[in-house]
């Protein structure tokens, strides 16, 4: 019950206003610690390519050791004003529900909990084809699974922006998959059934 879709377009717009997000911005969000494994650098590298096509803003949730490097990269690429380093936040669902796409360019994950949470908020996802993430996407029908390349992040975001109907269909399939595969009650039942004699 912590990660769920916006009740309406009005709620989504209210969340954007509360978070200080421009109405016209295409919003990319990520969450996770600033570490080489999380690889947020690639989202920052993709941002100038996306902004060639339309107005985009990157909301970076989380903090950590590589944050100074990420901030410097944003500055070097002229993206300092279009990357918001939000740090650790308690209202993660608000950010996910207010965003247009969740991007996770991790080199590996145990299980991509943040991606599952984004899917639960009906936020389309772009994930690197990496251990712990590749099992979440099926035939690109519930999100994009891409090779590790910032140019593919940009291309995927542009495709999502330019195809609202297809994007909505992917997000709805992801939400259905999360409800089916990651519902806590069903998961507990499946785990218990493994141990029953």
N, CA, C and O of each residue as an XYZ file, in Angstrom:
788
protein
N       0.809     -1.223      0.000
C       0.000      0.000      0.000
C       0.843      1.275      0.000
O       0.272      2.365      0.027
N       2.166      1.189     -0.029
C       2.986      2.415     -0.040
C       3.239      2.927     -1.447
O       3.540      4.106     -1.629
N       3.120      2.054     -2.450
C       3.424      2.445     -3.831
C       2.242      2.071     -4.712
O       1.981      0.895     -4.966
N       1.537      3.090     -5.168
C       0.323      2.886     -5.944
C       0.170      4.043     -6.922
O       0.731      5.118     -6.708
N      -0.592      3.827     -8.003
C      -0.720      4.860     -9.041
C      -1.460      6.093     -8.545
O      -2.201      6.024     -7.564
N      -1.261      7.217     -9.220
C      -2.077      8.400     -8.928
C      -3.545      8.086     -9.187
O      -3.871      7.374    -10.136
N      -4.417      8.605     -8.359
C      -5.850      8.355     -8.512
C      -6.391      9.012     -9.777
O      -7.385      8.554    -10.341
N      -5.739     10.082    -10.221
C      -6.224     10.826    -11.383
C      -5.114     11.711    -11.920
O      -4.065     11.862    -11.295
N      -5.357     12.295    -13.086
C      -4.410     13.270    -13.641
C      -4.303     14.476    -12.725
O      -3.244     15.096    -12.632
N      -5.393     14.811    -12.049
C      -5.373     15.943    -11.111
C      -4.423     15.674     -9.952
O      -3.662     16.556     -9.554
N      -4.462     14.450     -9.403
C      -3.546     14.149     -8.300
C      -2.103     14.250     -8.763
O      -1.249     14.786     -8.056
N      -1.837     13.731     -9.956
C      -0.479     13.796    -10.495
C      -0.026     15.245    -10.637
O       1.108     15.578    -10.293
N      -0.901     16.101    -11.137
C      -0.554     17.506    -11.292
C      -0.354     18.182     -9.943
O       0.538     19.018     -9.797
N      -1.167     17.834     -8.963
C      -1.007     18.396     -7.617
C       0.328     17.981     -7.010
O       0.989     18.786     -6.354
N       0.728     16.731     -7.225
C       2.035     16.270     -6.736
C       3.150     17.069     -7.395
O       4.108     17.468     -6.733
N       3.026     17.304     -8.700
C       4.044     18.082     -9.403
C       4.136     19.500     -8.837
O       5.230     20.026     -8.631
N       3.001     20.096     -8.593
C       3.012     21.455     -8.037
C       3.657     21.463     -6.663
O       4.457     22.345     -6.351
N       3.308     20.476     -5.837
C       3.866     20.401     -4.491
C       5.389     20.209     -4.525
O       6.107     20.715     -3.662
N       5.870     19.467     -5.537
C       7.304     19.199     -5.656
C       8.036     20.262     -6.467
O       9.248     20.166     -6.662
N       7.313     21.275     -6.942
C       7.950     22.354     -7.698
C       8.411     21.937     -9.084
O       9.454     22.384     -9.559
N       7.626     21.073     -9.734
C       7.960     20.589    -11.073
C       7.126     21.356    -12.090
O       5.909     21.469    -11.945
N       7.781     21.883    -13.119
C       7.076     22.596    -14.177
C       6.054     21.685    -14.850
O       6.307     20.499    -15.062
N       4.918     22.245    -15.177
C       3.834     21.496    -15.820
C       4.295     20.834    -17.111
O       3.882     19.713    -17.409
N       5.156     21.519    -17.891
C       5.548     21.033    -19.210
C       6.772     20.124    -19.210
O       7.161     19.619    -20.263
N       7.379     19.908    -18.060
C       8.612     19.121    -18.016
C       8.332     17.636    -18.212
O       7.359     17.100    -17.680
N       9.191     16.984    -18.976
C       9.231     15.522    -19.022
C      10.166     15.119    -17.902
O      11.348     15.461    -17.925
N       9.648     14.394    -16.920
C      10.388     14.160    -15.678
C      10.938     12.744    -15.626
O      10.199     11.763    -15.700
N      12.256     12.667    -15.495
C      12.979     11.413    -15.317
C      13.330     11.308    -13.840
O      13.797     12.280    -13.245
N      13.112     10.147    -13.246
C      13.424      9.975    -11.834
C      14.261      8.720    -11.653
O      14.082      7.728    -12.360
N      15.168      8.778    -10.703
C      15.902      7.593    -10.265
C      15.972      7.641     -8.755
O      15.816      8.701     -8.149
N      16.208      6.483     -8.146
C      16.452      6.482     -6.709
C      17.454      5.409     -6.379
O      17.491      4.338     -6.985
N      18.263      5.733     -5.399
C      19.323      4.826     -4.973
C      20.536      5.624     -4.567
O      20.680      6.795     -4.919
N      21.407      4.974     -3.822
C      22.622      5.637     -3.365
C      23.514      6.030     -4.529
O      23.493      5.397     -5.585
N      24.286      7.065     -4.328
C      25.232      7.514     -5.351
C      26.479      6.642     -5.250
O      27.379      6.917     -4.456
N      26.522      5.603     -6.054
C      27.653      4.680     -6.075
C      27.972      4.339     -7.520
O      27.120      4.501     -8.394
N      29.186      3.869     -7.786
C      29.504      3.459     -9.161
C      28.545      2.393     -9.687
O      28.219      2.403    -10.875
N      28.086      1.477     -8.838
C      27.171      0.432     -9.298
C      25.834      1.007     -9.761
O      25.284      0.548    -10.763
N      25.308      1.993     -9.058
C      24.016      2.579     -9.453
C      24.130      3.351    -10.759
O      23.162      3.469    -11.510
N      25.338      3.880    -11.024
C      25.648      4.396    -12.357
C      24.732      5.526    -12.826
O      24.346      5.571    -13.994
N      24.387      6.436    -11.915
C      23.540      7.569    -12.294
C      24.225      8.493    -13.303
O      23.570      9.306    -13.954
N      25.529      8.362    -13.422
C      26.252      9.163    -14.414
C      25.618      9.014    -15.804
O      25.544      9.978    -16.566
N      25.158      7.785    -16.127
C      24.623      7.570    -17.471
C      23.314      8.328    -17.698
O      23.026      8.739    -18.822
N      22.528      8.516    -16.651
C      21.310      9.320    -16.819
C      21.700     10.767    -17.092
O      21.111     11.427    -17.948
N      22.686     11.251    -16.364
C      23.140     12.632    -16.566
C      23.706     12.795    -17.977
O      23.479     13.820    -18.619
N      24.449     11.783    -18.468
C      24.982     11.849    -19.837
C      23.865     11.815    -20.874
O      23.994     12.408    -21.945
N      22.772     11.126    -20.564
C      21.651     11.042    -21.514
C      20.850     12.338    -21.574
O      20.231     12.640    -22.595
N      20.859     13.095    -20.497
C      19.979     14.257    -20.389
C      20.173     15.289    -21.507
O      19.175     15.770    -22.045
N      21.404     15.654    -21.884
C      21.535     16.622    -22.990
C      20.923     16.110    -24.300
O      20.375     16.894    -25.074
N      21.014     14.800    -24.548
C      20.434     14.222    -25.767
C      18.909     14.298    -25.724
O      18.264     14.574    -26.735
N      18.348     14.054    -24.563
C      16.891     14.140    -24.410
C      16.428     15.579    -24.575
O      15.409     15.852    -25.209
N      17.196     16.493    -23.994
C      16.805     17.904    -24.034
C      16.931     18.502    -25.439
O      16.386     19.573    -25.703
N      17.638     17.827    -26.334
C      17.634     18.265    -27.738
C      16.249     18.077    -28.350
O      15.872     18.777    -29.290
N      15.491     17.113    -27.799
C      14.172     16.794    -28.350
C      13.049     17.547    -27.644
O      12.084     17.962    -28.285
N      13.167     17.727    -26.324
C      12.113     18.388    -25.554
C      12.635     18.746    -24.170
O      13.727     18.337    -23.777
N      11.843     19.508    -23.447
C      12.202     19.984    -22.108
C      12.124     18.826    -21.115
O      11.057     18.242    -20.923
N      13.240     18.496    -20.489
C      13.293     17.387    -19.541
C      14.008     17.809    -18.268
O      14.880     18.678    -18.274
N      13.613     17.171    -17.187
C      14.167     17.422    -15.859
C      14.470     16.077    -15.225
O      13.672     15.147    -15.338
N      15.613     15.960    -14.560
C      16.000     14.720    -13.891
C      15.957     14.920    -12.381
O      16.648     15.785    -11.843
N      15.138     14.111    -11.699
C      15.045     14.118    -10.240
C      15.852     12.940     -9.706
O      15.519     11.783     -9.960
N      16.896     13.238     -8.978
C      17.843     12.245     -8.475
C      17.575     12.064     -6.982
O      17.911     12.933     -6.177
N      16.963     10.924     -6.612
C      16.682     10.645     -5.204
C      17.787      9.764     -4.642
O      18.138      8.747     -5.241
N      18.333     10.146     -3.503
C      19.399      9.383     -2.874
C      20.666     10.213     -2.771
O      20.785     11.272     -3.386
N      21.596      9.721     -1.994
C      22.878     10.404     -1.825
C      23.953      9.346     -1.617
O      23.658      8.158     -1.483
N      25.195      9.794     -1.593
C      26.279      8.841     -1.387
C      27.603      9.372     -1.890
O      27.722     10.540     -2.261
N      28.589      8.506     -1.898
C      29.971      8.896     -2.151
C      30.239      9.490     -3.515
O      31.103     10.357     -3.642
N      29.524      9.050     -4.547
C      29.816      9.572     -5.892
C      28.966     10.793     -6.251
O      28.997     11.253     -7.393
N      28.210     11.319     -5.288
C      27.379     12.491     -5.587
C      28.199     13.692     -6.056
O      27.785     14.355     -7.007
N      29.347     14.009     -5.434
C      30.118     15.154     -5.948
C      30.516     14.984     -7.417
O      30.497     15.950     -8.181
N      30.874     13.760     -7.813
C      31.235     13.516     -9.215
C      30.019     13.705    -10.117
O      30.136     14.259    -11.211
N      28.865     13.251     -9.667
C      27.652     13.379    -10.462
C      27.280     14.853    -10.618
O      26.890     15.291    -11.700
N      27.400     15.601     -9.547
C      27.114     17.040     -9.629
C      28.074     17.727    -10.599
O      27.669     18.581    -11.388
N      29.355     17.342    -10.531
C      30.346     17.935    -11.422
C      30.060     17.572    -12.880
O      30.205     18.414    -13.766
N      29.659     16.342    -13.130
C      29.316     15.933    -14.492
C      28.137     16.748    -15.018
O      28.153     17.195    -16.165
N      27.123     16.942    -14.192
C      25.979     17.765    -14.608
C      26.431     19.176    -14.955
O      25.966     19.758    -15.935
N      27.334     19.725    -14.154
C      27.853     21.071    -14.422
C      28.632     21.105    -15.736
O      28.432     21.994    -16.563
N      29.524     20.125    -15.918
C      30.348     20.068    -17.133
C      29.490     19.972    -18.401
O      29.826     20.556    -19.432
N      28.387     19.233    -18.312
C      27.529     19.033    -19.482
C      26.496     20.146    -19.660
O      25.674     20.093    -20.575
N      26.540     21.153    -18.783
C      25.589     22.255    -18.879
C      24.198     21.870    -18.409
O      23.215     22.505    -18.790
N      24.106     20.825    -17.578
C      22.814     20.310    -17.125
C      22.540     20.612    -15.654
O      21.576     20.100    -15.086
N      23.372     21.429    -15.042
C      23.260     21.716    -13.608
C      21.858     22.176    -13.220
O      21.363     21.808    -12.155
N      21.222     22.964    -14.057
C      19.897     23.502    -13.730
C      18.766     22.525    -14.046
O      17.602     22.805    -13.760
N      19.110     21.378    -14.638
C      18.086     20.416    -15.050
C      18.217     19.077    -14.332
O      17.529     18.112    -14.662
N      19.116     19.033    -13.340
C      19.243     17.870    -12.464
C      19.008     18.356    -11.046
O      19.729     19.221    -10.549
N      17.998     17.800    -10.397
C      17.716     18.154     -9.009
C      18.148     17.004     -8.111
O      17.555     15.925     -8.127
N      19.197     17.254     -7.326
C      19.669     16.276     -6.357
C      18.825     16.442     -5.097
O      19.036     17.368     -4.314
N      17.879     15.544     -4.913
C      16.905     15.668     -3.823
C      17.378     15.013     -2.529
O      16.787     15.241     -1.474
N      18.429     14.208     -2.592
C      18.897     13.507     -1.396
C      17.939     12.397     -1.007
O      17.136     11.942     -1.821
N      18.028     11.967      0.236
C      17.144     10.924      0.738
C      15.810     11.553      1.136
O      15.775     12.521      1.895
N      14.726     11.004      0.625
C      13.400     11.567      0.879
C      12.492     10.488      1.459
O      12.686      9.296      1.221
N      11.497     10.931      2.223
C      10.519     10.004      2.798
C       9.315      9.792      1.877
O       8.655      8.756      1.945
N       9.035     10.765      1.026
C       7.846     10.710      0.172
C       8.188     10.211     -1.239
O       7.866     10.865     -2.231
N       8.836      9.060     -1.316
C       9.284      8.514     -2.596
C       8.119      8.334     -3.560
O       8.237      8.643     -4.745
N       7.002      7.838     -3.059
C       5.847      7.594     -3.922
C       5.408      8.872     -4.638
O       5.020      8.821     -5.805
N       5.465     10.010     -3.957
C       5.077     11.270     -4.588
C       5.933     11.554     -5.813
O       5.422     11.960     -6.857
N       7.241     11.338     -5.682
C       8.156     11.578     -6.800
C       7.886     10.610     -7.945
O       7.862     11.009     -9.110
N       7.682      9.335     -7.611
C       7.427      8.345     -8.657
C       6.132      8.656     -9.394
O       6.092      8.626    -10.624
N       5.078      8.954     -8.649
C       3.774      9.204     -9.256
C       3.757     10.493    -10.074
O       2.929     10.641    -10.973
N       4.655     11.423     -9.776
C       4.710     12.702    -10.488
C       5.610     12.652    -11.719
O       5.642     13.600    -12.503
N       6.344     11.546    -11.895
C       7.348     11.465    -12.962
C       6.818     10.774    -14.206
O       5.822     10.052    -14.164
N       7.510     11.013    -15.315
C       7.135     10.410    -16.596
C       7.851      9.097    -16.853
O       7.334      8.247    -17.578
N       9.027      8.913    -16.275
C       9.783      7.677    -16.483
C      10.748      7.478    -15.319
O      11.322      8.433    -14.795
N      10.913      6.218    -14.928
C      11.906      5.820    -13.927
C      13.036      5.132    -14.678
O      12.796      4.232    -15.483
N      14.268      5.556    -14.415
C      15.423      4.964    -15.094
C      16.343      4.350    -14.052
O      16.663      4.978    -13.043
N      16.770      3.101    -14.308
C      17.679      2.402    -13.404
C      18.826      1.814    -14.228
O      18.687      0.736    -14.806
N      19.965      2.525    -14.283
C      21.096      2.063    -15.079
C      22.134      1.281    -14.262
O      23.333      1.357    -14.531
N      21.656      0.533    -13.264
C      22.582     -0.193    -12.390
C      23.381     -1.229    -13.173
O      22.917     -1.775    -14.174
N      24.594     -1.483    -12.689
C      25.423     -2.539    -13.280
C      24.976     -3.911    -12.803
O      25.140     -4.897    -13.521
N      24.412     -3.991    -11.597
C      23.766     -5.207    -11.107
C      22.886     -4.835     -9.928
O      23.090     -3.802     -9.291
N      21.911     -5.678     -9.641
C      21.027     -5.516     -8.491
C      20.758     -6.897     -7.910
O      20.794     -7.894     -8.630
N      20.487     -6.957     -6.605
C      20.008     -8.209     -6.033
C      18.604     -8.452     -6.554
O      18.324     -9.472     -7.185
N      17.745     -7.518     -6.283
C      16.396     -7.443     -6.857
C      16.113     -5.954     -6.967
O      16.321     -5.208     -6.011
N      15.649     -5.527     -8.106
C      15.443     -4.094     -8.329
C      14.195     -3.579     -7.636
O      13.204     -3.259     -8.292
N      14.239     -3.497     -6.292
C      13.062     -3.041     -5.538
C      12.563     -1.687     -6.014
O      11.357     -1.478     -6.144
N      13.482     -0.771     -6.273
C      13.069      0.568     -6.695
C      12.303      0.510     -8.014
O      11.341      1.254     -8.204
N      12.718     -0.362     -8.918
C      12.008     -0.505    -10.192
C      10.607     -1.076     -9.959
O       9.644     -0.642    -10.591
N      10.497     -2.040     -9.059
C       9.189     -2.630     -8.739
C       8.277     -1.568     -8.130
O       7.088     -1.511     -8.442
N       8.836     -0.734     -7.267
C       8.043      0.344     -6.654
C       7.571      1.336     -7.717
O       6.432      1.803     -7.673
N       8.449      1.655     -8.670
C       8.043      2.555     -9.756
C       6.915      1.937    -10.574
O       5.935      2.609    -10.895
N       7.052      0.669    -10.906
C       6.002     -0.026    -11.656
C       4.682     -0.003    -10.882
O       3.613      0.144    -11.475
N       4.761     -0.147     -9.560
C       3.565     -0.104     -8.725
C       2.882      1.252     -8.728
O       1.699      1.361     -8.407
N       3.634      2.292     -9.095
C       3.071      3.649     -9.189
C       2.639      3.991    -10.611
O       2.302      5.140    -10.899
N       2.647      2.991    -11.508
C       2.274      3.175    -12.912
C       3.243      4.102    -13.646
O       2.868      4.779    -14.603
N       4.485      4.121    -13.186
C       5.526      4.921    -13.821
C       6.304      4.024    -14.773
O       6.860      3.017    -14.333
N       6.364      4.349    -16.055
C       7.115      3.524    -17.006
C       8.580      3.420    -16.591
O       9.132      4.341    -15.989
N       9.204      2.281    -16.921
C      10.584      2.050    -16.500
C      11.496      1.783    -17.691
O      11.105      1.178    -18.689
N      12.738      2.267    -17.540
C      13.829      1.943    -18.456
C      14.931      1.367    -17.580
O      15.447      2.042    -16.689
N      15.288      0.105    -17.842
C      16.256     -0.596    -17.008
C      17.404     -1.114    -17.862
O      17.210     -1.529    -19.004
N      18.612     -1.082    -17.284
C      19.737     -1.715    -17.963
C      19.586     -3.235    -17.884
O      19.085     -3.776    -16.899
N      20.027     -3.897    -18.930
C      20.000     -5.356    -18.982
C      21.127     -5.865    -18.090
O      22.244     -6.109    -18.546
N      20.806     -6.019    -16.810
C      21.801     -6.382    -15.801
C      21.192     -7.396    -14.850
O      19.970     -7.457    -14.715
N      22.021     -8.193    -14.189
C      21.494     -9.129    -13.197
C      20.639     -8.404    -12.166
O      20.995     -7.327    -11.689
N      19.503     -9.015    -11.831
C      18.594     -8.424    -10.862
C      17.572     -7.485    -11.466
O      16.592     -7.129    -10.812
N      17.792     -7.076    -12.721
C      16.835     -6.209    -13.415
C      16.210     -6.905    -14.614
O      15.041     -6.676    -14.927
N      16.980     -7.750    -15.284
C      16.487     -8.321    -16.552
C      15.259     -9.206    -16.365
O      14.506     -9.420    -17.315
N      15.047     -9.719    -15.170
C      13.876    -10.562    -14.952
C      12.583     -9.763    -14.801
O      11.500    -10.347    -14.775
N      12.681     -8.442    -14.701
C      11.492     -7.614    -14.486
C      10.790     -7.217    -15.784
O       9.625     -6.821    -15.763
N      11.495     -7.321    -16.909
C      10.940     -6.880    -18.190
C      10.730     -8.094    -19.085
O      11.620     -8.935    -19.220
N       9.551     -8.183    -19.696
C       9.210     -9.307    -20.565
C       8.944     -8.788    -21.973
O       7.917     -8.153    -22.217
N       9.859     -9.052    -22.898
C       9.665     -8.678    -24.316
C       9.388     -7.186    -24.499
O       8.687     -6.796    -25.433
N       9.924     -6.368    -23.633
C       9.747     -4.906    -23.710
C       8.279     -4.486    -23.730
O       7.963     -3.383    -24.175
N       7.376     -5.351    -23.254
C       5.961     -4.979    -23.250
C       5.551     -4.310    -21.942
O       4.465     -3.737    -21.861
N       6.401     -4.374    -20.916
C       6.065     -3.727    -19.640
C       7.172     -2.763    -19.202
O       7.284     -2.432    -18.022
N       7.972     -2.325    -20.145
C       9.068     -1.401    -19.884
C      10.140     -1.626    -20.936
O       9.968     -2.446    -21.838
N      11.244     -0.901    -20.822
C      12.359     -1.086    -21.750
C      13.542     -1.685    -21.007
O      13.951     -1.172    -19.965
N      14.089     -2.766    -21.538
C      15.320     -3.372    -21.054
C      16.362     -3.100    -22.117
O      16.244     -3.582    -23.244
N      17.386     -2.328    -21.770
C      18.330     -1.856    -22.781
C      19.763     -2.221    -22.404
O      20.082     -2.429    -21.233
N      20.604     -2.294    -23.406
C      22.032     -2.492    -23.174
C      22.591     -1.262    -22.454
O      22.075     -0.157    -22.624
N      23.639     -1.446    -21.654
C      24.213     -0.310    -20.919
C      24.832      0.729    -21.863
O      25.948      0.554    -22.352
N      24.099      1.792    -22.103
C      24.543      2.837    -23.030
C      23.656      4.062    -22.789
O      22.436      3.978    -22.932
N      24.253      5.187    -22.429
C      23.442      6.373    -22.117
C      22.638      6.841    -23.330
O      21.584      7.459    -23.176
N      23.134      6.548    -24.539
C      22.393      6.946    -25.739
C      21.086      6.158    -25.854
O      20.095      6.660    -26.385
N      21.094      4.921    -25.352
C      19.864      4.122    -25.370
C      18.885      4.608    -24.303
O      17.672      4.500    -24.481
N      19.401      5.138    -23.200
C      18.503      5.782    -22.222
C      17.777      6.932    -22.910
O      16.555      7.053    -22.821
N      18.544      7.770    -23.594
C      17.946      8.920    -24.279
C      16.921      8.462    -25.308
O      15.817      9.002    -25.364
N      17.276      7.470    -26.123
C      16.368      6.991    -27.162
C      15.080      6.437    -26.548
O      13.987      6.684    -27.057
N      15.217      5.685    -25.451
C      14.037      5.102    -24.795
C      13.131      6.180    -24.229
O      11.910      6.103    -24.361
N      13.725      7.189    -23.598
C      12.919      8.284    -23.041
C      12.189      9.035    -24.147
O      11.028      9.410    -23.981
N      12.850      9.254    -25.259
C      12.217      9.955    -26.376
C      11.067      9.119    -26.935
O      10.011      9.657    -27.269
N      11.270      7.806    -27.036
C      10.194      6.931    -27.514
C       8.994      6.978    -26.569
O       7.852      7.041    -27.022
N       9.245      6.946    -25.270
C       8.152      7.007    -24.303
C       7.408      8.337    -24.407
O       6.178      8.374    -24.364
N       8.160      9.423    -24.544
C       7.561     10.747    -24.679
C       6.682     10.846    -25.923
O       5.605     11.443    -25.890
N       7.155     10.250    -27.027
C       6.476     10.415    -28.308
C       5.323      9.441    -28.529
O       4.591      9.562    -29.512
N       5.153      8.477    -27.625
C       4.104      7.466    -27.799
C       3.304      7.303    -26.499
O       3.451      6.295    -25.808
N       2.458      8.291    -26.162
C       1.721      8.228    -24.892
C       0.857      6.974    -24.746
O       0.776      6.411    -23.654
N       0.217      6.534    -25.817
C      -0.652      5.359    -25.714
C       0.171      4.098    -25.444
O      -0.186      3.294    -24.582
N       1.262      3.927    -26.176
C       2.136      2.770    -25.956
C       2.780      2.798    -24.587
O       2.942      1.763    -23.940
N       3.143      3.984    -24.155
C       3.746      4.147    -22.828
C       2.762      3.742    -21.745
O       3.121      3.029    -20.807
N       1.527      4.194    -21.872
C       0.493      3.841    -20.892
C       0.264      2.321    -20.866
O       0.109      1.731    -19.797
N       0.246      1.701    -22.041
C       0.041      0.251    -22.113
C       1.171     -0.493    -21.420
O       0.928     -1.455    -20.691
N       2.417     -0.051    -21.643
C       3.562     -0.677    -20.966
C       3.443     -0.533    -19.445
O       3.656     -1.491    -18.701
N       3.101      0.669    -18.999
C       2.996      0.924    -17.557
C       1.889      0.075    -16.932
O       2.043     -0.428    -15.819
N       0.776     -0.085    -17.647
C      -0.315     -0.897    -17.112
C       0.065     -2.373    -17.036
O      -0.305     -3.059    -16.083
N       0.798     -2.864    -18.028
C       1.267     -4.253    -17.983
C       2.254     -4.442    -16.833
O       2.251     -5.483    -16.176
N       3.095     -3.442    -16.590
C       4.046     -3.527    -15.474
C       3.306     -3.566    -14.143
O       3.658     -4.342    -13.255
N       2.285     -2.732    -14.007
C       1.496     -2.710    -12.772
C       0.824     -4.065    -12.543
O       0.797     -4.559    -11.416
N       0.288     -4.661    -13.594
C      -0.337     -5.980    -13.484
C       0.689     -7.030    -13.066
O       0.412     -7.866    -12.206
N       1.875     -6.986    -13.675
C       2.933     -7.938    -13.340
C       3.343     -7.808    -11.879
O       3.532     -8.816    -11.198
N       3.480     -6.586    -11.395
C       3.871     -6.367     -9.998
C       2.807     -6.930     -9.058
O       3.129     -7.581     -8.064
N       1.533     -6.674     -9.382
C       0.465     -7.211     -8.549
C       0.455     -8.732     -8.522
O       0.153     -9.346     -7.499
N       0.790     -9.334     -9.661
C       0.779    -10.793     -9.770
C       2.016    -11.424     -9.126
O       1.903    -12.427     -8.422
N       3.196    -10.839     -9.365
C       4.450    -11.465     -8.947
C       4.981    -11.000     -7.596
O       5.735    -11.725     -6.948
N       4.596     -9.792     -7.159
C       5.239     -9.219     -5.979
C       4.259     -8.791     -4.896
O       4.646     -8.097     -3.955
N       2.996     -9.191     -5.011
C       2.041     -8.942     -3.934
C       2.515     -9.682     -2.684
O       2.827    -10.871     -2.751
N       2.573     -8.991     -1.548
C       3.163     -9.563     -0.347
C       2.416    -10.802      0.133
O       3.041    -11.780      0.545
N       1.088    -10.772      0.085
C       0.314    -11.923      0.566
C       0.539    -13.148     -0.316
O       0.716    -14.259      0.185
N       0.531    -12.940     -1.628
C       0.769    -14.063     -2.529
C       2.204    -14.582     -2.388
O       2.441    -15.789     -2.436
N       3.152    -13.665     -2.213
C       4.553    -14.080     -2.064
C       4.738    -14.922     -0.807
O       5.440    -15.932     -0.832
N       4.113    -14.510      0.285
C       4.215    -15.284      1.531
C       3.605    -16.668      1.341
O       4.167    -17.663      1.799
N       2.465    -16.734      0.670
C       1.830    -18.041      0.417
C       2.737    -18.941     -0.403
O       2.869    -20.130     -0.112
N       3.372    -18.365     -1.444
C       4.256    -19.182     -2.282
C       5.461    -19.670     -1.496
O       5.868    -20.823     -1.636
N       6.041    -18.796     -0.663
C       7.194    -19.200      0.153
C       6.803    -20.296      1.129
O       7.527    -21.279      1.286
N       5.654    -20.130      1.788
C       5.190    -21.134      2.739
C       4.951    -22.475      2.041
O       5.237    -23.531      2.605
N       4.431    -22.429      0.826
C       4.142    -23.684      0.118
C       5.412    -24.454     -0.197
O       5.377    -25.677     -0.331
N       6.544    -23.747     -0.319
C       7.823    -24.425     -0.568
C       8.243    -25.291      0.612
O       8.920    -26.304      0.438
N       7.836    -24.886      1.817
C       8.281    -25.574      3.029
C       7.258    -26.548      3.579
O       7.537    -27.269      4.537
N       6.065    -26.576      2.975
C       5.025    -27.481      3.479
C       5.274    -28.896      2.956
O       5.693    -29.104      1.818
N       5.001    -29.839      3.824
C       5.222    -31.245      3.458
C       3.873    -31.877      3.128
O       3.811    -33.060      2.792
